[in-house]
Amino acid sequence: MTAPYLGTNCERPWMTLPAAQQPHWRDLPEFDLIEAELAGALPLVAPSEIRAAKSALAVAAAGGARVLQIGDCAESFADANRATTGRKLRTLADLSGRLAARTGQEVARFGRMAGQYAKPRSSPFETVLGRRLPSFRGELVNGPAPEAADRRHDPARMLRAYDAAAAVLRAVRAHRSRAGQGPETGPWVAHEALVLDYENALLRADPHTGELFLASTHFPWIGERTRGLGQAHVRLLGAVTGPVGCKVGPAATPETVVRLCGLLDRHREPGRLTLIVRMGKDAMRTALPPIVSAVHSAGHPVVWVSDPMHGNTVAAKTGQKTRHLSHIIQEATAFRRVLEEAGQHAAGLHLEVAATDVTECVGGPVTDETALRARYETLCDPRLSPEQALEVIDSVF
């Protein structure tokens, strides 16, 4: 059995560092018992699976494969079942197949699932139906209902997130078994490692190597709001083995990104670090080239992936947040051109995609903003439909 990691705070220095976007629940009397229960739980993923994911990303880092990462902006506990997970995996397989056909390369497949239950927010409060409430931060933290009681930060939700992630992973493994695939070929799961109490409790020691690994997912990433050089999230992911990702936005400087690479990819290992670029369509051509040059000069064999969605969110006239398909394609295309002009491999895409025909982004079958109302179902940010995602792939690659 894989042992939990039970170090002191001196051995877990990230727990003493500043951390943005964290829930307010450590003063609650039940917190310590919940954290202890989570720390004693079985690992959700195995070190062998993590190593396989890293090997696949190493091929992409060397230019020999592509990467596709898709899924919900924020998962729902209600979707942690075999039928829903199966639809998501079929969508991932369909889109990966299209990317493979367009590029002539194998595709490392990652689903934003089995852990994408927490979201950073730009404000601690939001107005819903005229009421000022704590912002919904994903079902790991609080509920989406526009009621004060549901918006309370509840540490017991960490246990619900663990159980939901375990159910999704059982469905993923059953899917692999039916398809005659092993964990070395994917698909793998990924999520933003946002809530430190959850991630820290799921650190484990590999019984064969003694290395520290994050047992919550095959591929964790740090977001644009939590990638501060002296902050806890960078220190935590810098301490674990396996592949990690980091979002890079338009405010990032080449110097900062190189320093992040030094903290997250100390040994310059292919497949270790993926930089997920989310500049916005207008900033990509000017902000990215010096970063690519600096990272290459520093000798970090990173995987370059485009997230063309998070920098292109706008408010629709109907009141919902949305994204325009044309803007998404414009950013991803500029990303590929910048990388290829620098002689680097534009490995792939990181997209928020539903497994059903939602109407959350404008473009393709969603003709204008008035059409958003038909099936606007996301818990947080707008997602592409599968048809829209195929158009992105066809337009960019």
Salt bridges, closest charged atoms under 4 A:
GLU30 OE2 - ARG152 NH2 3.50
GLU49 OE1 - ARG173 NH2 2.98
GLU49 OE2 - ARG176 NH1 3.42
GLU49 OE1 - HIS218 NE2 3.06
ASP72 OD2 - LYS88 NZ 2.82
ASP72 OD1 - ARG383 NH1 2.72
GLU126 OE1 - ARG121 NH2 3.40
GLU126 OE2 - ARG151 NH1 2.71
GLU147 OE1 - ARG131 NH1 3.26
ASP150 OD1 - ARG157 NH2 3.74
ASP197 OD1 - ARG26 NH2 2.76
GLU199 OE2 - HIS191 NE2 2.79
ASP206 OD2 - ARG51 NH1 2.97
GLU224 OE1 - ARG227 NE 2.98
ASP265 OD2 - HIS300 ND1 2.96
GLU269 OE1 - LYS54 NZ 2.61
ASP282 OD1 - LYS281 NZ 2.98
ASP307 OD2 - LYS247 NZ 2.97
ASP307 OD2 - HIS310 ND1 2.74
GLU340 OE2 - ARG336 NE 2.71
GLU341 OE2 - ARG285 NH2 3.34
GLU352 OE2 - ARG112 NH2 3.05
GLU352 OE2 - LYS119 NZ 3.80
GLU352 OE2 - HIS310 NE2 2.98
GLU352 OE1 - ARG323 NH1 2.72
GLU360 OE2 - ARG383 NH2 2.81
GLU369 OE2 - HIS324 NE2 3.85
GLU377 OE2 - ARG375 NE 2.91
ASP381 OD2 - LYS119 NZ 3.97
ASP381 OD1 - LYS321 NZ 2.50
ASP381 OD2 - ARG323 NH2 3.72
ASP394 OD2 - ARG98 NH1 2.49
ASP394 OD1 - ARG102 NE 3.89
